[in-house]
């Protein structure tokens, strides 16, 4: 059985910089990040409604030459053992493939790269690589050594990639970002993503004010000395709620 497809965006300019992409969202995740905005995809139970793969392949055939690639996101795609077969279906049409992953499955990530099934990887870096800090950011205990191995898999440069961090004020300080950037020193690309409170998994975070855009921009400029390129992605709500409790 192939991974259950819970969501589909037929065309997007936002999910893969510089490309028009079709976005496929798979059901199921091994983490419970308190600021997650895709919490409808966390459960590993088979959803009542799934998007048929055949329909997506037909869409890509019809739009050949217009869609630049396919983004496979989640949830966490790498929890599915059938992921290589799933990605191969897109590659068989000549599609470029971007994988969104949390980096907790370094073996799967390495295998996908070895098999030529991904062209770009966006890996989340949740917190400094300390077990307690990572568990707080991920909502569950995480093998930080596995995350470290995924970092090294990507830094070998066999495929294009980015590391990315959602900067939630109750989870990360701006000083933490420098520690995290040092753990990926020399990486091609590090993306800071603005926290959006309204859709957070944990209700108490929905009243937390995001960092000011100017502060995140200043942080990204500072981190550019540790990685090859650091950028800010995303905008806060125009009327963020008042700052609330810790996370």
Biotite code that builds the C-alpha atoms (Angstrom):
import biotite.structure as struc

atoms = struc.array([
    struc.Atom([0.000, 0.000, 0.000], chain_id="A", res_id=1, res_name="UNK", atom_name="CA", element="C"),
    struc.Atom([1.338, 3.434, -0.938], chain_id="A", res_id=2, res_name="UNK", atom_name="CA", element="C"),
    struc.Atom([1.347, 6.280, 1.622], chain_id="A", res_id=3, res_name="UNK", atom_name="CA", element="C"),
    struc.Atom([-2.091, 7.890, 2.135], chain_id="A", res_id=4, res_name="UNK", atom_name="CA", element="C"),
    struc.Atom([-2.367, 11.257, 0.377], chain_id="A", res_id=5, res_name="UNK", atom_name="CA", element="C"),
    struc.Atom([-4.388, 13.626, 2.526], chain_id="A", res_id=6, res_name="UNK", atom_name="CA", element="C"),
    struc.Atom([-3.921, 16.898, 0.643], chain_id="A", res_id=7, res_name="UNK", atom_name="CA", element="C"),
    struc.Atom([-3.126, 18.290, -2.794], chain_id="A", res_id=8, res_name="UNK", atom_name="CA", element="C"),
    struc.Atom([-2.278, 21.754, -4.072], chain_id="A", res_id=9, res_name="UNK", atom_name="CA", element="C"),
    struc.Atom([-2.371, 21.583, -7.855], chain_id="A", res_id=10, res_name="UNK", atom_name="CA", element="C"),
    struc.Atom([-0.011, 24.514, -8.367], chain_id="A", res_id=11, res_name="UNK", atom_name="CA", element="C"),
    struc.Atom([1.981, 26.661, -5.967], chain_id="A", res_id=12, res_name="UNK", atom_name="CA", element="C"),
    struc.Atom([4.659, 29.336, -6.228], chain_id="A", res_id=13, res_name="UNK", atom_name="CA", element="C"),
    struc.Atom([5.431, 29.195, -2.497], chain_id="A", res_id=14, res_name="UNK", atom_name="CA", element="C"),
    struc.Atom([6.637, 25.692, -1.686], chain_id="A", res_id=15, res_name="UNK", atom_name="CA", element="C"),
    struc.Atom([9.737, 25.525, -3.895], chain_id="A", res_id=16, res_name="UNK", atom_name="CA", element="C"),
    struc.Atom([11.576, 28.784, -4.481], chain_id="A", res_id=17, res_name="UNK", atom_name="CA", element="C"),
    struc.Atom([11.713, 29.659, -8.170], chain_id="A", res_id=18, res_name="UNK", atom_name="CA", element="C"),
    struc.Atom([9.496, 26.789, -9.272], chain_id="A", res_id=19, res_name="UNK", atom_name="CA", element="C"),
    struc.Atom([5.846, 26.127, -10.009], chain_id="A", res_id=20, res_name="UNK", atom_name="CA", element="C"),
    struc.Atom([5.102, 22.976, -8.057], chain_id="A", res_id=21, res_name="UNK", atom_name="CA", element="C"),
    struc.Atom([2.344, 20.517, -7.322], chain_id="A", res_id=22, res_name="UNK", atom_name="CA", element="C"),
    struc.Atom([2.238, 19.854, -3.568], chain_id="A", res_id=23, res_name="UNK", atom_name="CA", element="C"),
    struc.Atom([1.300, 16.438, -2.189], chain_id="A", res_id=24, res_name="UNK", atom_name="CA", element="C"),
    struc.Atom([0.697, 16.096, 1.566], chain_id="A", res_id=25, res_name="UNK", atom_name="CA", element="C"),
    struc.Atom([1.009, 12.666, 3.163], chain_id="A", res_id=26, res_name="UNK", atom_name="CA", element="C"),
    struc.Atom([-0.816, 11.615, 6.327], chain_id="A", res_id=27, res_name="UNK", atom_name="CA", element="C"),
    struc.Atom([1.113, 10.808, 9.484], chain_id="A", res_id=28, res_name="UNK", atom_name="CA", element="C"),
    struc.Atom([3.945, 12.284, 11.560], chain_id="A", res_id=29, res_name="UNK", atom_name="CA", element="C"),
    struc.Atom([6.205, 11.030, 14.331], chain_id="A", res_id=30, res_name="UNK", atom_name="CA", element="C"),
    struc.Atom([6.498, 14.471, 15.979], chain_id="A", res_id=31, res_name="UNK", atom_name="CA", element="C"),
    struc.Atom([4.026, 16.711, 17.820], chain_id="A", res_id=32, res_name="UNK", atom_name="CA", element="C"),
    struc.Atom([5.575, 20.155, 17.433], chain_id="A", res_id=33, res_name="UNK", atom_name="CA", element="C"),
    struc.Atom([3.531, 22.576, 19.577], chain_id="A", res_id=34, res_name="UNK", atom_name="CA", element="C"),
    struc.Atom([3.554, 25.270, 16.870], chain_id="A", res_id=35, res_name="UNK", atom_name="CA", element="C"),
    struc.Atom([2.663, 22.888, 14.017], chain_id="A", res_id=36, res_name="UNK", atom_name="CA", element="C"),
    struc.Atom([0.167, 24.369, 11.563], chain_id="A", res_id=37, res_name="UNK", atom_name="CA", element="C"),
    struc.Atom([-0.528, 21.047, 9.776], chain_id="A", res_id=38, res_name="UNK", atom_name="CA", element="C"),
    struc.Atom([-1.805, 19.131, 12.788], chain_id="A", res_id=39, res_name="UNK", atom_name="CA", element="C"),
    struc.Atom([-4.611, 17.577, 10.745], chain_id="A", res_id=40, res_name="UNK", atom_name="CA", element="C"),
    struc.Atom([-1.836, 15.490, 9.165], chain_id="A", res_id=41, res_name="UNK", atom_name="CA", element="C"),
    struc.Atom([-0.287, 14.193, 12.398], chain_id="A", res_id=42, res_name="UNK", atom_name="CA", element="C"),
    struc.Atom([-2.386, 11.087, 13.024], chain_id="A", res_id=43, res_name="UNK", atom_name="CA", element="C"),
    struc.Atom([-1.138, 7.886, 11.404], chain_id="A", res_id=44, res_name="UNK", atom_name="CA", element="C"),
    struc.Atom([-4.663, 6.538, 11.075], chain_id="A", res_id=45, res_name="UNK", atom_name="CA", element="C"),
    struc.Atom([-5.886, 6.139, 7.525], chain_id="A", res_id=46, res_name="UNK", atom_name="CA", element="C"),
    struc.Atom([-7.955, 9.229, 6.684], chain_id="A", res_id=47, res_name="UNK", atom_name="CA", element="C"),
    struc.Atom([-11.557, 8.738, 5.634], chain_id="A", res_id=48, res_name="UNK", atom_name="CA", element="C"),
    struc.Atom([-10.815, 10.460, 2.335], chain_id="A", res_id=49, res_name="UNK", atom_name="CA", element="C"),
    struc.Atom([-7.589, 10.180, 0.359], chain_id="A", res_id=50, res_name="UNK", atom_name="CA", element="C"),
    struc.Atom([-6.449, 11.721, -2.903], chain_id="A", res_id=51, res_name="UNK", atom_name="CA", element="C"),
    struc.Atom([-5.809, 8.994, -5.506], chain_id="A", res_id=52, res_name="UNK", atom_name="CA", element="C"),
    struc.Atom([-2.249, 8.886, -6.821], chain_id="A", res_id=53, res_name="UNK", atom_name="CA", element="C"),
    struc.Atom([-3.531, 8.080, -10.302], chain_id="A", res_id=54, res_name="UNK", atom_name="CA", element="C"),
    struc.Atom([-5.372, 11.393, -10.415], chain_id="A", res_id=55, res_name="UNK", atom_name="CA", element="C"),
    struc.Atom([-2.226, 13.318, -9.457], chain_id="A", res_id=56, res_name="UNK", atom_name="CA", element="C"),
    struc.Atom([-0.178, 11.517, -12.106], chain_id="A", res_id=57, res_name="UNK", atom_name="CA", element="C"),
    struc.Atom([-2.847, 12.365, -14.671], chain_id="A", res_id=58, res_name="UNK", atom_name="CA", element="C"),
    struc.Atom([-2.740, 15.999, -13.607], chain_id="A", res_id=59, res_name="UNK", atom_name="CA", element="C"),
    struc.Atom([1.023, 16.066, -14.039], chain_id="A", res_id=60, res_name="UNK", atom_name="CA", element="C"),
    struc.Atom([0.758, 14.480, -17.469], chain_id="A", res_id=61, res_name="UNK", atom_name="CA", element="C"),
    struc.Atom([-1.777, 17.114, -18.529], chain_id="A", res_id=62, res_name="UNK", atom_name="CA", element="C"),
    struc.Atom([0.439, 19.925, -17.231], chain_id="A", res_id=63, res_name="UNK", atom_name="CA", element="C"),
    struc.Atom([3.744, 18.586, -18.476], chain_id="A", res_id=64, res_name="UNK", atom_name="CA", element="C"),
    struc.Atom([6.012, 21.505, -19.339], chain_id="A", res_id=65, res_name="UNK", atom_name="CA", element="C"),
    struc.Atom([4.150, 23.868, -17.033], chain_id="A", res_id=66, res_name="UNK", atom_name="CA", element="C"),
    struc.Atom([4.649, 22.269, -13.610], chain_id="A", res_id=67, res_name="UNK", atom_name="CA", element="C"),
    struc.Atom([8.342, 22.337, -12.679], chain_id="A", res_id=68, res_name="UNK", atom_name="CA", element="C"),
    struc.Atom([8.228, 19.728, -9.950], chain_id="A", res_id=69, res_name="UNK", atom_name="CA", element="C"),
    struc.Atom([6.426, 17.921, -7.149], chain_id="A", res_id=70, res_name="UNK", atom_name="CA", element="C"),
    struc.Atom([6.776, 18.757, -3.456], chain_id="A", res_id=71, res_name="UNK", atom_name="CA", element="C"),
    struc.Atom([6.125, 15.804, -1.146], chain_id="A", res_id=72, res_name="UNK", atom_name="CA", element="C"),
    struc.Atom([5.325, 17.025, 2.345], chain_id="A", res_id=73, res_name="UNK", atom_name="CA", element="C"),
    struc.Atom([3.321, 15.990, 5.362], chain_id="A", res_id=74, res_name="UNK", atom_name="CA", element="C"),
    struc.Atom([3.158, 15.108, 8.131], chain_id="A", res_id=75, res_name="UNK", atom_name="CA", element="C"),
    struc.Atom([6.467, 13.356, 7.803], chain_id="A", res_id=76, res_name="UNK", atom_name="CA", element="C"),
    struc.Atom([6.837, 11.488, 4.501], chain_id="A", res_id=77, res_name="UNK", atom_name="CA", element="C"),
    struc.Atom([9.754, 9.347, 5.702], chain_id="A", res_id=78, res_name="UNK", atom_name="CA", element="C"),
    struc.Atom([7.616, 7.410, 8.198], chain_id="A", res_id=79, res_name="UNK", atom_name="CA", element="C"),
    struc.Atom([6.249, 5.489, 5.213], chain_id="A", res_id=80, res_name="UNK", atom_name="CA", element="C"),
    struc.Atom([8.419, 2.534, 4.110], chain_id="A", res_id=81, res_name="UNK", atom_name="CA", element="C"),
    struc.Atom([6.817, 2.772, 0.656], chain_id="A", res_id=82, res_name="UNK", atom_name="CA", element="C"),
    struc.Atom([8.118, 6.312, 0.101], chain_id="A", res_id=83, res_name="UNK", atom_name="CA", element="C"),
    struc.Atom([10.745, 5.269, -2.500], chain_id="A", res_id=84, res_name="UNK", atom_name="CA", element="C"),
    struc.Atom([8.084, 3.613, -4.661], chain_id="A", res_id=85, res_name="UNK", atom_name="CA", element="C"),
    struc.Atom([5.854, 6.652, -4.212], chain_id="A", res_id=86, res_name="UNK", atom_name="CA", element="C"),
    struc.Atom([8.534, 9.117, -5.334], chain_id="A", res_id=87, res_name="UNK", atom_name="CA", element="C"),
    struc.Atom([9.530, 6.849, -8.220], chain_id="A", res_id=88, res_name="UNK", atom_name="CA", element="C"),
    struc.Atom([6.039, 7.325, -9.673], chain_id="A", res_id=89, res_name="UNK", atom_name="CA", element="C"),
    struc.Atom([6.726, 11.053, -10.058], chain_id="A", res_id=90, res_name="UNK", atom_name="CA", element="C"),
    struc.Atom([10.252, 10.562, -11.322], chain_id="A", res_id=91, res_name="UNK", atom_name="CA", element="C"),
    struc.Atom([8.919, 8.194, -14.001], chain_id="A", res_id=92, res_name="UNK", atom_name="CA", element="C"),
    struc.Atom([7.107, 11.207, -15.487], chain_id="A", res_id=93, res_name="UNK", atom_name="CA", element="C"),
    struc.Atom([10.308, 13.207, -15.537], chain_id="A", res_id=94, res_name="UNK", atom_name="CA", element="C"),
    struc.Atom([9.260, 15.391, -12.591], chain_id="A", res_id=95, res_name="UNK", atom_name="CA", element="C"),
    struc.Atom([11.753, 16.988, -10.257], chain_id="A", res_id=96, res_name="UNK", atom_name="CA", element="C"),
    struc.Atom([10.958, 16.090, -6.631], chain_id="A", res_id=97, res_name="UNK", atom_name="CA", element="C"),
    struc.Atom([11.384, 18.148, -3.452], chain_id="A", res_id=98, res_name="UNK", atom_name="CA", element="C"),
    struc.Atom([11.067, 16.350, -0.124], chain_id="A", res_id=99, res_name="UNK", atom_name="CA", element="C"),
    struc.Atom([10.072, 18.066, 3.127], chain_id="A", res_id=100, res_name="UNK", atom_name="CA", element="C"),
    struc.Atom([11.360, 16.133, 6.143], chain_id="A", res_id=101, res_name="UNK", atom_name="CA", element="C"),
    struc.Atom([12.094, 16.543, 9.834], chain_id="A", res_id=102, res_name="UNK", atom_name="CA", element="C"),
    struc.Atom([15.386, 14.672, 9.543], chain_id="A", res_id=103, res_name="UNK", atom_name="CA", element="C"),
    struc.Atom([14.634, 11.909, 12.040], chain_id="A", res_id=104, res_name="UNK", atom_name="CA", element="C"),
    struc.Atom([15.042, 9.148, 9.421], chain_id="A", res_id=105, res_name="UNK", atom_name="CA", element="C"),
    struc.Atom([18.606, 9.524, 8.111], chain_id="A", res_id=106, res_name="UNK", atom_name="CA", element="C"),
    struc.Atom([18.660, 6.038, 6.588], chain_id="A", res_id=107, res_name="UNK", atom_name="CA", element="C"),
    struc.Atom([15.612, 6.703, 4.449], chain_id="A", res_id=108, res_name="UNK", atom_name="CA", element="C"),
    struc.Atom([16.963, 10.115, 3.461], chain_id="A", res_id=109, res_name="UNK", atom_name="CA", element="C"),
    struc.Atom([20.299, 8.660, 2.375], chain_id="A", res_id=110, res_name="UNK", atom_name="CA", element="C"),
    struc.Atom([18.599, 5.865, 0.423], chain_id="A", res_id=111, res_name="UNK", atom_name="CA", element="C"),
    struc.Atom([16.356, 8.289, -1.464], chain_id="A", res_id=112, res_name="UNK", atom_name="CA", element="C"),
    struc.Atom([19.372, 10.361, -2.471], chain_id="A", res_id=113, res_name="UNK", atom_name="CA", element="C"),
    struc.Atom([21.329, 7.237, -3.488], chain_id="A", res_id=114, res_name="UNK", atom_name="CA", element="C"),
    struc.Atom([18.423, 6.125, -5.678], chain_id="A", res_id=115, res_name="UNK", atom_name="CA", element="C"),
    struc.Atom([18.149, 9.513, -7.365], chain_id="A", res_id=116, res_name="UNK", atom_name="CA", element="C"),
    struc.Atom([14.562, 9.977, -6.198], chain_id="A", res_id=117, res_name="UNK", atom_name="CA", element="C"),
    struc.Atom([14.900, 13.514, -4.809], chain_id="A", res_id=118, res_name="UNK", atom_name="CA", element="C"),
    struc.Atom([16.267, 16.688, -6.351], chain_id="A", res_id=119, res_name="UNK", atom_name="CA", element="C"),
    struc.Atom([15.884, 18.994, -3.367], chain_id="A", res_id=120, res_name="UNK", atom_name="CA", element="C"),
    struc.Atom([15.440, 18.395, 0.358], chain_id="A", res_id=121, res_name="UNK", atom_name="CA", element="C"),
    struc.Atom([14.045, 20.872, 2.891], chain_id="A", res_id=122, res_name="UNK", atom_name="CA", element="C"),
    struc.Atom([14.931, 19.622, 6.364], chain_id="A", res_id=123, res_name="UNK", atom_name="CA", element="C"),
    struc.Atom([13.484, 21.124, 9.532], chain_id="A", res_id=124, res_name="UNK", atom_name="CA", element="C"),
    struc.Atom([15.892, 21.967, 12.325], chain_id="A", res_id=125, res_name="UNK", atom_name="CA", element="C"),
    struc.Atom([13.716, 22.292, 15.424], chain_id="A", res_id=126, res_name="UNK", atom_name="CA", element="C"),
    struc.Atom([16.106, 23.387, 18.174], chain_id="A", res_id=127, res_name="UNK", atom_name="CA", element="C"),
    struc.Atom([19.710, 23.165, 19.365], chain_id="A", res_id=128, res_name="UNK", atom_name="CA", element="C"),
    struc.Atom([20.867, 19.545, 19.215], chain_id="A", res_id=129, res_name="UNK", atom_name="CA", element="C"),
    struc.Atom([20.338, 18.834, 22.898], chain_id="A", res_id=130, res_name="UNK", atom_name="CA", element="C"),
    struc.Atom([17.826, 16.094, 23.819], chain_id="A", res_id=131, res_name="UNK", atom_name="CA", element="C"),
    struc.Atom([15.739, 18.152, 26.252], chain_id="A", res_id=132, res_name="UNK", atom_name="CA", element="C"),
    struc.Atom([15.609, 21.207, 23.996], chain_id="A", res_id=133, res_name="UNK", atom_name="CA", element="C"),
    struc.Atom([14.719, 19.135, 20.961], chain_id="A", res_id=134, res_name="UNK", atom_name="CA", element="C"),
    struc.Atom([11.991, 17.265, 22.827], chain_id="A", res_id=135, res_name="UNK", atom_name="CA", element="C"),
    struc.Atom([10.425, 20.547, 23.916], chain_id="A", res_id=136, res_name="UNK", atom_name="CA", element="C"),
    struc.Atom([10.409, 21.824, 20.324], chain_id="A", res_id=137, res_name="UNK", atom_name="CA", element="C"),
    struc.Atom([9.215, 18.547, 18.798], chain_id="A", res_id=138, res_name="UNK", atom_name="CA", element="C"),
    struc.Atom([6.625, 17.621, 21.422], chain_id="A", res_id=139, res_name="UNK", atom_name="CA", element="C"),
    struc.Atom([8.161, 14.134, 21.846], chain_id="A", res_id=140, res_name="UNK", atom_name="CA", element="C"),
    struc.Atom([11.577, 12.678, 22.592], chain_id="A", res_id=141, res_name="UNK", atom_name="CA", element="C"),
    struc.Atom([13.841, 12.743, 19.543], chain_id="A", res_id=142, res_name="UNK", atom_name="CA", element="C"),
    struc.Atom([17.099, 10.957, 18.759], chain_id="A", res_id=143, res_name="UNK", atom_name="CA", element="C"),
    struc.Atom([19.235, 14.043, 18.146], chain_id="A", res_id=144, res_name="UNK", atom_name="CA", element="C"),
    struc.Atom([22.034, 11.831, 16.845], chain_id="A", res_id=145, res_name="UNK", atom_name="CA", element="C"),
    struc.Atom([19.714, 10.754, 14.026], chain_id="A", res_id=146, res_name="UNK", atom_name="CA", element="C"),
    struc.Atom([19.018, 14.416, 13.258], chain_id="A", res_id=147, res_name="UNK", atom_name="CA", element="C"),
    struc.Atom([22.761, 15.025, 13.222], chain_id="A", res_id=148, res_name="UNK", atom_name="CA", element="C"),
    struc.Atom([23.272, 12.177, 10.756], chain_id="A", res_id=149, res_name="UNK", atom_name="CA", element="C"),
    struc.Atom([20.645, 13.675, 8.452], chain_id="A", res_id=150, res_name="UNK", atom_name="CA", element="C"),
    struc.Atom([22.473, 16.997, 8.616], chain_id="A", res_id=151, res_name="UNK", atom_name="CA", element="C"),
    struc.Atom([25.653, 15.278, 7.512], chain_id="A", res_id=152, res_name="UNK", atom_name="CA", element="C"),
    struc.Atom([23.853, 13.408, 4.712], chain_id="A", res_id=153, res_name="UNK", atom_name="CA", element="C"),
    struc.Atom([22.744, 16.728, 3.258], chain_id="A", res_id=154, res_name="UNK", atom_name="CA", element="C"),
    struc.Atom([26.013, 18.577, 3.824], chain_id="A", res_id=155, res_name="UNK", atom_name="CA", element="C"),
    struc.Atom([27.767, 16.037, 1.616], chain_id="A", res_id=156, res_name="UNK", atom_name="CA", element="C"),
    struc.Atom([26.142, 17.954, -1.215], chain_id="A", res_id=157, res_name="UNK", atom_name="CA", element="C"),
    struc.Atom([24.856, 15.051, -3.293], chain_id="A", res_id=158, res_name="UNK", atom_name="CA", element="C"),
    struc.Atom([21.531, 16.856, -3.670], chain_id="A", res_id=159, res_name="UNK", atom_name="CA", element="C"),
    struc.Atom([20.455, 20.479, -3.330], chain_id="A", res_id=160, res_name="UNK", atom_name="CA", element="C"),
    struc.Atom([18.968, 21.318, 0.068], chain_id="A", res_id=161, res_name="UNK", atom_name="CA", element="C"),
    struc.Atom([17.986, 23.785, 2.724], chain_id="A", res_id=162, res_name="UNK", atom_name="CA", element="C"),
    struc.Atom([17.664, 23.656, 6.483], chain_id="A", res_id=163, res_name="UNK", atom_name="CA", element="C"),
    struc.Atom([14.752, 25.582, 7.943], chain_id="A", res_id=164, res_name="UNK", atom_name="CA", element="C"),
    struc.Atom([13.542, 26.605, 11.388], chain_id="A", res_id=165, res_name="UNK", atom_name="CA", element="C"),
    struc.Atom([10.169, 27.912, 12.508], chain_id="A", res_id=166, res_name="UNK", atom_name="CA", element="C"),
    struc.Atom([11.057, 30.583, 15.069], chain_id="A", res_id=167, res_name="UNK", atom_name="CA", element="C"),
    struc.Atom([8.429, 30.303, 17.801], chain_id="A", res_id=168, res_name="UNK", atom_name="CA", element="C"),
    struc.Atom([9.211, 32.719, 20.679], chain_id="A", res_id=169, res_name="UNK", atom_name="CA", element="C"),
    struc.Atom([8.227, 30.301, 23.471], chain_id="A", res_id=170, res_name="UNK", atom_name="CA", element="C"),
    struc.Atom([10.420, 27.560, 21.981], chain_id="A", res_id=171, res_name="UNK", atom_name="CA", element="C"),
    struc.Atom([13.485, 29.412, 20.669], chain_id="A", res_id=172, res_name="UNK", atom_name="CA", element="C"),
    struc.Atom([15.352, 32.549, 21.581], chain_id="A", res_id=173, res_name="UNK", atom_name="CA", element="C"),
    struc.Atom([17.116, 34.560, 18.903], chain_id="A", res_id=174, res_name="UNK", atom_name="CA", element="C"),
    struc.Atom([20.393, 33.489, 20.542], chain_id="A", res_id=175, res_name="UNK", atom_name="CA", element="C"),
    struc.Atom([19.435, 29.836, 19.983], chain_id="A", res_id=176, res_name="UNK", atom_name="CA", element="C"),
    struc.Atom([19.506, 30.463, 16.246], chain_id="A", res_id=177, res_name="UNK", atom_name="CA", element="C"),
    struc.Atom([23.237, 31.093, 16.315], chain_id="A", res_id=178, res_name="UNK", atom_name="CA", element="C"),
    struc.Atom([23.800, 27.788, 18.155], chain_id="A", res_id=179, res_name="UNK", atom_name="CA", element="C"),
    struc.Atom([21.688, 26.008, 15.564], chain_id="A", res_id=180, res_name="UNK", atom_name="CA", element="C"),
    struc.Atom([23.462, 27.685, 12.654], chain_id="A", res_id=181, res_name="UNK", atom_name="CA", element="C"),
    struc.Atom([26.798, 26.525, 14.062], chain_id="A", res_id=182, res_name="UNK", atom_name="CA", element="C"),
    struc.Atom([25.513, 22.935, 13.982], chain_id="A", res_id=183, res_name="UNK", atom_name="CA", element="C"),
    struc.Atom([25.014, 23.286, 10.215], chain_id="A", res_id=184, res_name="UNK", atom_name="CA", element="C"),
    struc.Atom([28.005, 25.595, 9.608], chain_id="A", res_id=185, res_name="UNK", atom_name="CA", element="C"),
    struc.Atom([28.813, 25.951, 5.927], chain_id="A", res_id=186, res_name="UNK", atom_name="CA", element="C"),
    struc.Atom([25.392, 24.711, 4.811], chain_id="A", res_id=187, res_name="UNK", atom_name="CA", element="C"),
    struc.Atom([24.155, 25.977, 1.457], chain_id="A", res_id=188, res_name="UNK", atom_name="CA", element="C"),
    struc.Atom([20.958, 27.524, 2.752], chain_id="A", res_id=189, res_name="UNK", atom_name="CA", element="C"),
    struc.Atom([19.293, 28.203, 6.107], chain_id="A", res_id=190, res_name="UNK", atom_name="CA", element="C"),
    struc.Atom([15.733, 29.521, 6.128], chain_id="A", res_id=191, res_name="UNK", atom_name="CA", element="C"),
    struc.Atom([14.099, 31.165, 9.141], chain_id="A", res_id=192, res_name="UNK", atom_name="CA", element="C"),
    struc.Atom([10.324, 30.767, 9.030], chain_id="A", res_id=193, res_name="UNK", atom_name="CA", element="C"),
    struc.Atom([7.980, 33.122, 10.825], chain_id="A", res_id=194, res_name="UNK", atom_name="CA", element="C"),
    struc.Atom([5.764, 31.566, 13.511], chain_id="A", res_id=195, res_name="UNK", atom_name="CA", element="C"),
    struc.Atom([2.029, 31.907, 12.785], chain_id="A", res_id=196, res_name="UNK", atom_name="CA", element="C"),
    struc.Atom([0.095, 31.637, 16.054], chain_id="A", res_id=197, res_name="UNK", atom_name="CA", element="C"),
    struc.Atom([-3.462, 31.263, 14.786], chain_id="A", res_id=198, res_name="UNK", atom_name="CA", element="C"),
    struc.Atom([-2.993, 27.711, 13.517], chain_id="A", res_id=199, res_name="UNK", atom_name="CA", element="C"),
    struc.Atom([-0.650, 26.342, 16.213], chain_id="A", res_id=200, res_name="UNK", atom_name="CA", element="C"),
    struc.Atom([-1.295, 22.828, 17.499], chain_id="A", res_id=201, res_name="UNK", atom_name="CA", element="C"),
    struc.Atom([-1.189, 23.909, 21.147], chain_id="A", res_id=202, res_name="UNK", atom_name="CA", element="C"),
    struc.Atom([-3.955, 26.361, 21.926], chain_id="A", res_id=203, res_name="UNK", atom_name="CA", element="C"),
    struc.Atom([-1.873, 28.334, 24.423], chain_id="A", res_id=204, res_name="UNK", atom_name="CA", element="C"),
    struc.Atom([0.478, 29.305, 21.600], chain_id="A", res_id=205, res_name="UNK", atom_name="CA", element="C"),
    struc.Atom([-2.334, 30.906, 19.620], chain_id="A", res_id=206, res_name="UNK", atom_name="CA", element="C"),
    struc.Atom([-2.048, 34.051, 21.750], chain_id="A", res_id=207, res_name="UNK", atom_name="CA", element="C"),
    struc.Atom([1.741, 34.335, 21.519], chain_id="A", res_id=208, res_name="UNK", atom_name="CA", element="C"),
    struc.Atom([3.103, 37.290, 19.586], chain_id="A", res_id=209, res_name="UNK", atom_name="CA", element="C"),
    struc.Atom([5.616, 36.329, 16.863], chain_id="A", res_id=210, res_name="UNK", atom_name="CA", element="C"),
    struc.Atom([9.058, 37.886, 16.773], chain_id="A", res_id=211, res_name="UNK", atom_name="CA", element="C"),
    struc.Atom([9.141, 41.218, 14.988], chain_id="A", res_id=212, res_name="UNK", atom_name="CA", element="C"),
    struc.Atom([10.036, 40.840, 11.350], chain_id="A", res_id=213, res_name="UNK", atom_name="CA", element="C"),
    struc.Atom([12.922, 43.274, 11.721], chain_id="A", res_id=214, res_name="UNK", atom_name="CA", element="C"),
    struc.Atom([14.433, 41.142, 14.512], chain_id="A", res_id=215, res_name="UNK", atom_name="CA", element="C"),
    struc.Atom([14.285, 37.993, 12.413], chain_id="A", res_id=216, res_name="UNK", atom_name="CA", element="C"),
    struc.Atom([15.753, 39.844, 9.455], chain_id="A", res_id=217, res_name="UNK", atom_name="CA", element="C"),
    struc.Atom([18.631, 41.045, 11.629], chain_id="A", res_id=218, res_name="UNK", atom_name="CA", element="C"),
    struc.Atom([19.136, 37.477, 12.871], chain_id="A", res_id=219, res_name="UNK", atom_name="CA", element="C"),
    struc.Atom([19.221, 36.131, 9.316], chain_id="A", res_id=220, res_name="UNK", atom_name="CA", element="C"),
    struc.Atom([21.855, 38.696, 8.361], chain_id="A", res_id=221, res_name="UNK", atom_name="CA", element="C"),
    struc.Atom([23.982, 37.724, 11.357], chain_id="A", res_id=222, res_name="UNK", atom_name="CA", element="C"),
    struc.Atom([23.717, 34.011, 10.583], chain_id="A", res_id=223, res_name="UNK", atom_name="CA", element="C"),
    struc.Atom([24.852, 34.588, 7.011], chain_id="A", res_id=224, res_name="UNK", atom_name="CA", element="C"),
    struc.Atom([28.391, 34.511, 8.404], chain_id="A", res_id=225, res_name="UNK", atom_name="CA", element="C"),
    struc.Atom([27.928, 30.885, 9.473], chain_id="A", res_id=226, res_name="UNK", atom_name="CA", element="C"),
    struc.Atom([26.109, 29.469, 6.441], chain_id="A", res_id=227, res_name="UNK", atom_name="CA", element="C"),
    struc.Atom([26.397, 30.324, 2.765], chain_id="A", res_id=228, res_name="UNK", atom_name="CA", element="C"),
    struc.Atom([22.986, 31.913, 2.594], chain_id="A", res_id=229, res_name="UNK", atom_name="CA", element="C"),
    struc.Atom([20.378, 32.707, 5.256], chain_id="A", res_id=230, res_name="UNK", atom_name="CA", element="C"),
    struc.Atom([16.946, 34.087, 4.454], chain_id="A", res_id=231, res_name="UNK", atom_name="CA", element="C"),
    struc.Atom([13.652, 34.902, 6.129], chain_id="A", res_id=232, res_name="UNK", atom_name="CA", element="C"),
    struc.Atom([10.444, 33.352, 4.858], chain_id="A", res_id=233, res_name="UNK", atom_name="CA", element="C"),
    struc.Atom([6.862, 34.114, 5.835], chain_id="A", res_id=234, res_name="UNK", atom_name="CA", element="C"),
    struc.Atom([5.010, 37.061, 7.311], chain_id="A", res_id=235, res_name="UNK", atom_name="CA", element="C"),
    struc.Atom([3.352, 37.362, 10.723], chain_id="A", res_id=236, res_name="UNK", atom_name="CA", element="C"),
    struc.Atom([-0.334, 38.151, 11.053], chain_id="A", res_id=237, res_name="UNK", atom_name="CA", element="C"),
    struc.Atom([-1.112, 41.847, 10.578], chain_id="A", res_id=238, res_name="UNK", atom_name="CA", element="C"),
    struc.Atom([-2.736, 41.965, 14.034], chain_id="A", res_id=239, res_name="UNK", atom_name="CA", element="C"),
    struc.Atom([-0.925, 39.394, 16.230], chain_id="A", res_id=240, res_name="UNK", atom_name="CA", element="C"),
    struc.Atom([-2.455, 38.702, 19.625], chain_id="A", res_id=241, res_name="UNK", atom_name="CA", element="C"),
    struc.Atom([-0.816, 39.794, 22.841], chain_id="A", res_id=242, res_name="UNK", atom_name="CA", element="C"),
    struc.Atom([2.110, 37.768, 24.153], chain_id="A", res_id=243, res_name="UNK", atom_name="CA", element="C"),
    struc.Atom([1.031, 34.877, 26.329], chain_id="A", res_id=244, res_name="UNK", atom_name="CA", element="C"),
    struc.Atom([2.415, 31.925, 28.201], chain_id="A", res_id=245, res_name="UNK", atom_name="CA", element="C"),
    struc.Atom([5.643, 30.007, 27.796], chain_id="A", res_id=246, res_name="UNK", atom_name="CA", element="C"),
    struc.Atom([5.797, 26.789, 25.723], chain_id="A", res_id=247, res_name="UNK", atom_name="CA", element="C"),
])
